Structures are given as structure tokens and as C-alpha cells.
Amino acid sequence: MNTARADSAARQSVIVVGGGIGGLAAALALTRQGVEAQLLEQASRIGEIGAGIQLGPNAFAALDALGVGRAARERAVFTDHIIMMDAVDAREVVRIDTGEDFRARFGGPYAVIHRADIHLSILEAVRQNPLIRFHTSTQIADVSQQGGRVDVVDTQGRRYQADAVIGADGVKSVIRQRMVGDPVRVTGHVVYRAVVERDNMPEELRINAPVLWAGPHCHLVHYPLRGGQQYNLVVTFHSREQEEWGVRDGSKEEVLSYFQDIHPRPHQMLDRPTSWKRWATADREPVEHWGQGRVTLLGDAAHPMTQYMAQGACMALEDAVTLGEAVRACGHDLEAAFRRYESVRIPRSARVVWSAREMGRLYHARGVERTVRNSLWTGRSQSQFQDALQWLYGWKVEQCLAGPIQP
């Protein structure tokens, strides 16, 4: 970058609404292009709730591009496999090796990590960055554009101004409501999450892999966290209630009522958590545009998705890196950069949104559909699994503006 361009870029400023994984990553990606970032977070402190998440090789490619890959690796647990079991008869349905050959194919590992740990790995770099300023306890009410500037107003009437705005404010995004105005699609699927200490985890289930137990209209997932000292436990079911998107405390009694017909081996995990958090899940239909002018969206605000592909955080990290690359490629023309970013991220994230819905259907199959599901991967080699996953895990920074990767 020449001096004139660096001076010009340094004077540019962007407001990032939302201090989650995607918002922090976006701020970091933009400052790597010399753009100042104001980060507005509605909570009183920057942090994360939840339990574990899974990180594919595409996430590590993005983390490396942000300069935080080493920090994330030090906190992650690298898995040996990805496993699907039938929760009714406890038979193995599919096993994908994620060892040396997998890592060589995709240029990175498959790992699991506590959500707070991946958030911290990015936050540490953000806190050390002099081009990023934080504003906590800041809930956004509106956004408007005039000329070459964008104004954001919070619920206290305070006004923030910058050259552009990135809405990374989650499923209930205020920025999306102003830009798109489309409804949330409540799935009717409820997710319970908990963390179980190692000594409280059944020894036969202390497996170094994300293990999914697929049952009729429900499933369970478990995997190790924090060096195997804890285990993440996630259960999902089709709710009998009329659900609204949100998070609240859960009850063991509700969980047990949905898992009466599964095998004793996975069922034993349901008694282990001492507390649960309950999420009623939602996504949105993909749209052709996320923003206009000098406003765009990122992460769950742009493409909220169900958890069945384990790609929510991975997509947000890809978004952030691609946004930074678009700013560079467009010579710091922010409006042009935002449209180029959207042109490649919308179709890729839409494919993941739709794929996640279909995977949810497969996981929750019953009757004949369960029988068909259990035969889908019979006889498939590890190289064939890798070929099928190339479109997803083969994402690379060098190709991120070229459009979706073809199988």
C-alpha cells in the first residue's frame, strides 16, 4: 500500500454493530486494511454466552488471515473423527476421519472449542489494536445515510457517525430490520446446551470427536472441551409448543419428555448436566441484498442458520475476512467493496443455510426415511467424504472474492 492510500484508509471509519465473534472479527479485518472501527455492543461487557462450537478448516483459514489462528489453536481440541450414530439402536451410521489426511487435504484441522475461548482469542487481538474503540451498553435504534456518511442512533439518543456501518447484531438485527425488513423464520426446533465436567461424563462416551446421535425428531451431540476436562452436550428436539425465538433456562423434565425412545447409551447423558440453557432456534430465508449504500450485514444478522452444519461461527469468520479483502480489492471504495462482498457471500452462505435445513431433516429422520438415511454413506471412502466436503471446507482467503468454490 502506498503512503497516499494508507493515509486515506487511516481516515476512513466504520461502525460495527455487535461484539460477538463476527463483529470482533469484522473490526479486526477492517483495521488490517487501515480502517478505523467503532464497535457498539448492547451488553455491559464484551463477552460470549453458550457452550462449545465446532470449527472446520475453513474457520482456521479465516482465523489465520486475521492473525489469531495460533491463539485459537492453543485453546481448541483437535478431533480424530466426526461420527454419526443412530440413537435408536446405537449403531454407527458414518465416521469421517479428521486426522492427518483430512488436514492435508483442507490445509487445516477440525476442532471443537468453548465459544468463550474462540471469542477471547479474537478479543485479545482486538484489545491490542489502536484503531478499534469500544462502546458497551449501547443498543441501536436506527441507522440512516446522507451523502458519504452513515449515522447510527442508540436507544439513549446518542449519535455515532462513520463512513460505513456493518450490522453484526445477530438474528434480531436492528440493522437488518432497517435494510431488509424480512421476518425471522422460527423453526420450531429447540436446542438445549450444557457443559458436563469430565468426571461426570460416562467413560464410554469420552470420545475425541463430535458425536451426533440421530433420533426420531431429535438428536444429541457431545464432544470434549478445554483439553478434555469438560464435555459439551447439546440436545435438539421438535417442540410441541408454539415457539418464539429466544433463550431461557431449561428443565431436565422437558428434555427427558422428548427422549423416551432412544437407546440407553446416549440416554444416560441426559441426567448429567446440573443446569441447561434453552434456545428456540430461528433462521431466515436468503435474500439477494444485505444492505445498500455504505451499510451491509455480517454473521447471523446476514445469514442466521440452524446449527445442523456446525457452520454459524465459521461463516461469520469467513464473512469478516472476505469483507476486509473486498475493501482492499476495491481500493477502499467502501460502497463498491460492500456490494462485491455481498455478491460472493450471499450465494455461499445461502447454500449453507439450505444445507443445514436438509441435514436437520436427515438427523431427525424416522421410519423409512431413517432406514434410507442410515444407508446413504455405506461403502463411501474417506477420500469420497473429503470430495463431498470440498465446497465447504476448501474455502481459502486467496479465493474468497472469486465466488463459491465448486466441488
C-alpha positions in Angstrom: 0.0 0.0 0.0 1.5 3.4 -0.9 1.6 6.3 1.5 -1.3 8.2 -0.1 -3.5 5.1 0.1 -2.5 4.4 3.7 -3.3 8.0 4.8 -6.7 7.8 3.0 -7.5 4.4 4.5 -6.5 5.6 8.0 -9.0 8.4 7.8 -11.9 6.0 7.0 -14.0 4.8 9.8 -16.6 2.1 10.1 -19.1 1.3 12.8 -19.5 -2.4 13.6 -22.8 -3.1 15.5 -22.4 -6.2 17.7 -19.5 -7.5 19.7 -19.8 -11.2 19.1 -17.5 -13.4 17.2 -18.5 -11.9 13.8 -18.4 -8.3 15.0 -15.0 -8.6 16.6 -13.6 -10.4 13.5 -15.0 -7.7 11.2 -13.4 -5.0 13.2 -10.1 -6.8 13.2 -10.3 -7.5 9.4 -11.1 -3.8 8.6 -8.3 -2.4 10.7 -5.9 -4.7 8.9 -6.8 -2.6 5.9 -6.1 0.6 7.9 -9.8 1.4 8.5 -10.7 2.7 12.0 -13.6 0.8 13.7 -16.0 1.8 16.4 -17.6 -1.3 17.9 -21.0 -0.9 19.5 -22.2 -3.7 21.9 -25.6 -3.7 23.7 -24.3 -5.7 26.6 -22.5 -4.0 29.5 -19.3 -6.0 28.7 -17.8 -7.7 25.7 -18.2 -11.4 26.1 -19.9 -14.6 25.0 -22.6 -17.0 26.3 -23.2 -20.5 25.3 -21.0 -23.6 25.4 -19.0 -25.3 22.7 -18.8 -24.8 18.9 -17.1 -26.7 16.1 -14.5 -25.1 13.8 -13.8 -26.6 10.4 -10.7 -26.0 8.3 -12.4 -23.0 6.6 -12.7 -21.3 10.1 -9.0 -21.8 10.7 -8.1 -20.4 7.3 -10.1 -17.2 8.3 -8.6 -17.1 11.8 -5.1 -17.4 10.3 -5.9 -14.5 8.0 -6.9 -12.4 11.0 -3.7 -13.2 12.8 -5.4 -15.1 15.6 -5.1 -18.7 14.4 -2.4 -19.6 16.9 -4.3 -18.3 19.9 -7.4 -20.3 18.8 -5.4 -23.5 18.2 -4.0 -23.3 21.7 -7.5 -23.3 23.2 -9.1 -25.8 20.9 -9.3 -29.6 21.0 -8.4 -31.2 17.7 -10.7 -34.1 16.9 -9.9 -37.5 15.4 -13.3 -38.1 13.7 -16.7 -36.8 13.1 -19.2 -39.5 14.0 -23.0 -40.0 13.5 -24.7 -42.8 15.5 -28.3 -44.0 15.3 -29.8 -43.0 18.7 -32.4 -45.8 18.5 -30.2 -48.8 18.1 -26.7 -47.3 18.9 -25.3 -48.4 15.5 -22.7 -46.3 13.8 -24.0 -44.6 10.7 -21.0 -42.7 9.4 -17.4 -41.9 10.6 -15.3 -39.2 8.9 -11.6 -39.2 9.8 -10.3 -35.7 10.6 -6.6 -36.7 11.2 -3.6 -36.2 9.0 -5.1 -36.9 5.6 -8.0 -34.6 6.3 -5.8 -31.8 7.5 -3.5 -32.2 4.5 -6.5 -32.1 2.1 -8.0 -29.0 3.5 -5.0 -27.2 4.9 -6.3 -27.1 8.5 -7.7 -29.1 11.3 -11.2 -29.9 12.5 -11.6 -28.8 16.1 -14.0 -28.1 18.9 -13.7 -25.1 21.3 -15.7 -23.3 24.0 -17.5 -20.3 22.5 -15.9 -18.1 25.1 -12.5 -19.3 24.2 -12.8 -18.6 20.5 -14.3 -15.2 21.3 -11.4 -14.4 23.7 -8.8 -15.4 21.0 -10.2 -12.7 18.8 -10.9 -10.2 21.5 -7.3 -10.3 22.7 -6.1 -9.1 19.3 -8.9 -6.5 19.1 -8.0 -5.0 22.5 -4.4 -4.6 21.4 -5.5 -2.8 18.2 -5.3 1.0 18.5 -7.7 1.5 15.6 -10.6 -0.1 17.4 -12.8 1.7 20.0 -15.4 0.0 22.2 -18.8 1.3 23.2 -20.7 -1.1 25.5 -24.2 -0.8 26.9 -25.2 0.6 23.5 -28.4 -0.7 22.0 -29.0 0.5 18.4 -32.3 2.1 17.5 -31.8 3.4 13.9 -29.4 3.9 11.0 -29.5 6.4 8.2 -27.3 7.6 5.4 -26.7 11.0 4.0 -24.0 11.8 1.5 -20.9 9.9 2.2 -21.6 9.4 5.9 -23.8 7.0 8.0 -25.4 7.8 11.3 -26.3 5.3 14.0 -28.6 6.3 16.9 -28.9 4.3 20.1 -31.9 4.0 22.4 -30.5 6.7 24.6 -30.5 9.2 21.7 -26.7 9.1 21.3 -25.5 9.5 17.8 -22.5 7.8 16.2 -21.1 8.7 12.7 -18.8 7.0 10.4 -18.1 6.3 6.7 -19.9 3.0 6.8 -21.8 0.6 9.1 -21.6 -3.2 9.5 -24.6 -4.9 11.1 -23.2 -7.8 13.1 -26.0 -7.7 15.6 -27.4 -11.2 15.4 -30.7 -12.9 14.5 -32.7 -10.0 15.9 -30.6 -7.5 14.0 -31.9 -3.9 14.1 -29.7 -3.1 11.1 -31.2 -5.9 9.1 -34.7 -4.7 10.0 -33.9 -1.3 8.6 -32.2 -2.6 5.5 -34.3 -5.7 4.6 -37.3 -5.8 6.9 -37.9 -9.5 6.5 -39.3 -11.8 9.2 -37.4 -14.3 11.3 -38.3 -18.0 10.4 -38.8 -19.7 13.8 -38.0 -23.4 13.2 -39.9 -25.0 16.0 -36.7 -26.8 16.9 -35.4 -26.3 20.5 -31.8 -26.7 21.4 -30.6 -27.3 25.0 -26.9 -26.8 25.7 -24.9 -27.7 28.8 -21.3 -28.3 29.8 -20.5 -31.5 31.8 -17.3 -32.0 33.8 -15.1 -34.9 32.6 -15.6 -36.9 35.8 -19.4 -36.7 35.3 -19.2 -37.9 31.7 -19.8 -41.6 31.1 -16.4 -43.1 30.4 -17.5 -44.9 27.3 -18.6 -41.6 25.8 -15.4 -39.7 26.4 -14.6 -39.7 22.7 -12.3 -37.3 21.0 -14.8 -36.4 18.3 -18.1 -34.6 17.8 -20.5 -37.5 18.1 -24.1 -37.0 16.9 -26.8 -39.4 18.0 -29.6 -39.1 15.4 -33.1 -39.9 16.7 -36.7 -39.5 15.5 -37.4 -35.8 15.7 -34.5 -35.3 18.0 -30.7 -35.7 18.3 -27.9 -35.4 20.8 -24.3 -34.1 20.3 -21.3 -34.4 22.6 -17.6 -33.5 22.3 -14.7 -32.6 24.5 -13.7 -29.0 25.5 -10.7 -27.4 27.3 -8.3 -30.3 26.9 -11.0 -32.9 27.6 -11.7 -31.5 31.1 -15.2 -30.7 30.1 -17.7 -32.1 27.6 -20.2 -30.1 25.6 -23.7 -31.6 25.4 -26.3 -30.4 23.0 -29.8 -31.9 22.6 -32.3 -30.8 20.0 -36.0 -31.7 19.5 -39.1 -30.7 17.6 -41.1 -28.7 20.2 -44.7 -29.4 21.0 -45.1 -25.7 21.8 -45.6 -22.6 19.7 -42.0 -21.3 19.9 -40.7 -17.8 19.7 -37.0 -17.1 19.1 -35.1 -16.6 22.4 -33.0 -18.0 25.2 -34.1 -19.0 28.7 -33.3 -21.6 31.4 -34.4 -25.1 30.6 -35.6 -28.1 32.6 -34.4 -31.6 32.7 -38.0 -32.8 32.8 -38.7 -31.2 29.4 -35.6 -32.8 27.9 -36.5 -36.2 29.2 -40.0 -36.0 27.8 -38.6 -35.8 24.3 -36.0 -38.6 24.5 -38.0 -41.5 25.8 -37.5 -43.8 22.9 -33.7 -43.7 22.4 -31.0 -46.2 23.3 -29.8 -46.3 27.0 -26.2 -45.5 25.8 -26.9 -41.9 24.7 -29.9 -41.5 27.1 -27.6 -41.7 30.1 -26.1 -38.3 29.3 -29.4 -36.6 29.9 -29.1 -36.9 33.6 -25.6 -35.4 33.8 -26.0 -31.6 33.4 -26.7 -29.7 36.6 -28.2 -26.8 34.5 -29.4 -26.2 30.9 -29.8 -23.2 28.6 -32.7 -23.5 26.2 -32.7 -21.9 22.8 -35.7 -21.7 20.5 -34.0 -21.6 17.1 -34.6 -19.4 14.0 -33.1 -18.7 10.7 -34.1 -16.5 7.7 -34.7 -17.1 4.0 -31.7 -16.0 2.0 -32.2 -12.6 0.2 -30.5 -11.0 -2.8 -29.1 -8.0 -0.9 -28.0 -7.4 2.7 -27.6 -3.7 2.5 -27.4 -0.6 0.4 -25.0 2.3 0.0 -22.5 2.1 2.9 -24.3 -0.4 5.0 -24.1 -4.2 4.9 -24.6 -7.2 7.2 -22.4 -9.9 8.6 -22.7 -13.2 10.5 -26.1 -14.1 12.0 -27.5 -10.7 11.0 -26.8 -11.6 7.4 -27.5 -15.3 7.3 -28.9 -16.8 10.5 -28.8 -20.6 10.2 -29.7 -23.7 12.1 -26.9 -25.5 13.8 -27.0 -28.7 11.8 -24.0 -27.9 9.7 -22.0 -26.5 12.7 -21.1 -23.5 10.5 -22.6 -20.4 12.1 -19.3 -19.1 13.6 -17.3 -20.4 10.6 -19.4 -18.4 8.2 -19.1 -15.2 10.3 -15.3 -15.6 10.3 -15.3 -16.1 6.5 -17.6 -13.0 6.2 -15.1 -10.8 8.1 -12.1 -11.8 6.1 -13.9 -11.5 2.8 -15.1 -8.0 3.8 -11.6 -6.9 4.5 -10.4 -8.4 1.2 -13.1 -6.6 -0.7 -12.1 -3.3 0.8 -8.6 -3.9 -0.3 -9.5 -5.1 -3.8 -11.9 -2.1 -4.3 -9.2 0.4 -3.4 -11.1 1.5 -0.2 -14.3 2.4 -2.1 -16.5 1.1 0.7 -19.8 1.1 -1.2 -18.2 -0.9 -4.0 -16.5 -3.2 -1.5 -19.8 -3.9 0.3 -21.5 -4.9 -2.9 -18.7 -7.1 -4.0 -18.6 -8.7 -0.6 -22.3 -9.4 -0.8 -22.0 -10.8 -4.3 -19.8 -13.7 -3.1 -21.1 -14.2 0.4 -24.8 -14.3 -0.3 -24.8 -17.4 -2.5 -22.2 -19.2 -0.4 -24.0 -18.6 2.9 -27.4 -19.4 1.3 -26.0 -22.8 0.3 -25.1 -23.4 3.9 -28.5 -22.2 5.3 -30.3 -24.6 2.9 -27.9 -27.4 3.6 -28.3 -27.1 7.3 -32.1 -27.4 7.0 -31.6 -30.6 5.0 -29.1 -32.0 7.4 -31.6 -31.4 10.2 -34.2 -33.4 8.3 -31.7 -36.3 7.9 -30.7 -36.2 11.6 -34.3 -36.3 12.7 -35.5 -39.0 10.3 -37.9 -41.7 11.3 -39.5 -44.7 9.8 -38.5 -45.4 6.1 -36.6 -42.1 6.0 -34.4 -43.3 8.9 -33.6 -46.5 7.0 -32.7 -44.6 3.9 -30.5 -42.2 5.8 -28.6 -45.0 7.5 -27.7 -46.5 4.1 -26.6 -43.2 2.4 -22.9 -43.4 3.2 -22.4 -47.2 3.2 -19.2 -48.1 1.4 -18.0 -44.5 1.0 -14.3 -44.0 1.3 -12.6 -41.2 3.2 -11.5 -39.5 0.0 -15.1 -39.5 -1.2 -16.2 -37.9 2.0 -13.5 -35.3 1.5 -14.6 -34.7 -2.1 -18.1 -34.1 -0.9 -16.9 -31.6 1.7 -14.6 -29.7 -0.6 -17.1 -26.9 -1.3 -17.4 -26.2 2.4 -14.0 -26.9 4.0 -11.9 -25.9 1.0 -12.5 -22.1 1.4 -9.3 -20.1 1.2 -8.6 -16.4 1.6 -6.9 -16.3 -1.8 -10.1 -17.4 -3.5 -12.7 -15.6 -1.3 -13.6 -13.0 -3.8 -13.8 -15.4 -6.8 -17.2 -16.8 -5.9 -18.4 -20.1 -4.5 -15.9 -23.0 -4.6 -17.2 -25.7 -6.9 -17.0 -29.4 -5.8 
